[in-house]
Amino acid sequence: MPFQACEKEEGLMDNLETLGLFVLFAFLTLSGGYYLFSRKDPVQDKIPLPDKHDDFETGEEVFPLVQFPPEAEQEPIPELPWGYNDDKLTIMARDPEWIFAYWDIGEQRRSSLRHSIGPLWDSSQPVLRVHDVTGISYFDGANSNQHFDVAVDDYSGNWYVHPGGPNKKYCAELGRILSDGTFVMMARSNFASTPPNGISDKTDPEWMLVSEKEKKLYNHIGYPTGISSGEMFNRQ
């Protein structure tokens, strides 16, 4: 019996010792974890913070801001007027077969004609009357060789006309044809001549030679081809 009691006491002591070691290990583990999580980053502690009084360049000093001048205010560009109230008709030759006409009739001129014509104005037709005045020194509006009318509209300011003849002189009139056939003129143009449709027949003009070298050059034109101008000058 005493022997069994002694064994029980020894086992109890062992259990208490094991429990004590476990508690100590747990305490050390918790203390170490608390220490690791509570202390600051050692790398961060080693980086010195800049002193408030240290001189250092800012981004604006390294790359200064560029101050652009303010944009100048642009004045609005005025729109071109519809017309200049010139009451004028102009024609010019485009080529041997065609002429180009452009005009500008002011509202005052239109109102005056509209008032003088009366109700017939609304039913009238605007036309461009083209006269062939080739060989006529003075044109009075009724003595042309022939004429023809080209229908235009009130909103046009120019027109291409095919008179059908090169090497001729033309004159045009802008007006309106009333319902009874009467032609009322609004403006008369200048004279324009179409060029001939071919090579000029003038072969008699003589061109001036401006230097002695050019005279020599022209005198040696009859030499065989392949000779340079320098070789022509050297040949007498």
Stockholm file with secondary structure:
# STOCKHOLM 1.0

chainA/1-236         MPFQACEKEEGLMDNLETLGLFVLFAFLTLSGGYYLFSRKDPVQDKIPLPDKHDDFETGEEVFPLVQFPPEAEQEPIPELPWGYNDDKLTIMARDPEWIFAYWDIGEQRRSSLRHSIGPLWDSSQPVLRVHDVTGISYFDGANSNQHFDVAVDDYSGNWYVHPGGPNKKYCAELGRILSDGTFVMMARSNFASTPPNGISDKTDPEWMLVSEKEKKLYNHIGYPTGISSGEMFNRQ
#=GR chainA/1-236 SS CHHHHHHHHHHHHHHHHHHHHHHHHHHHHHHHHHHHHHSCCHHHHHSCCCCTTCCCCCHHHHSCCCCCCCCCCCCCCCCCCSCCCCCEEEEEESSSSCEEEEEECCHHHHHHHHHHHGGGGTTCEEEEEEEECTTCSCCCSSCCSEEEEEECCTTCSEEEECCCCSSCEEEEEEEEECTTSCEEEEEEEEEEECCCSSCCCCCCCCCCCCSHHHHHHHHTTTSCTTCCHHHHHHCC
#=GC SS_cons         CHHHHHHHHHHHHHHHHHHHHHHHHHHHHHHHHHHHHHSCCHHHHHSCCCCTTCCCCCHHHHSCCCCCCCCCCCCCCCCCCSCCCCCEEEEEESSSSCEEEEEECCHHHHHHHHHHHGGGGTTCEEEEEEEECTTCSCCCSSCCSEEEEEECCTTCSEEEECCCCSSCEEEEEEEEECTTSCEEEEEEEEEEECCCSSCCCCCCCCCCCCSHHHHHHHHTTTSCTTCCHHHHHHCC
//
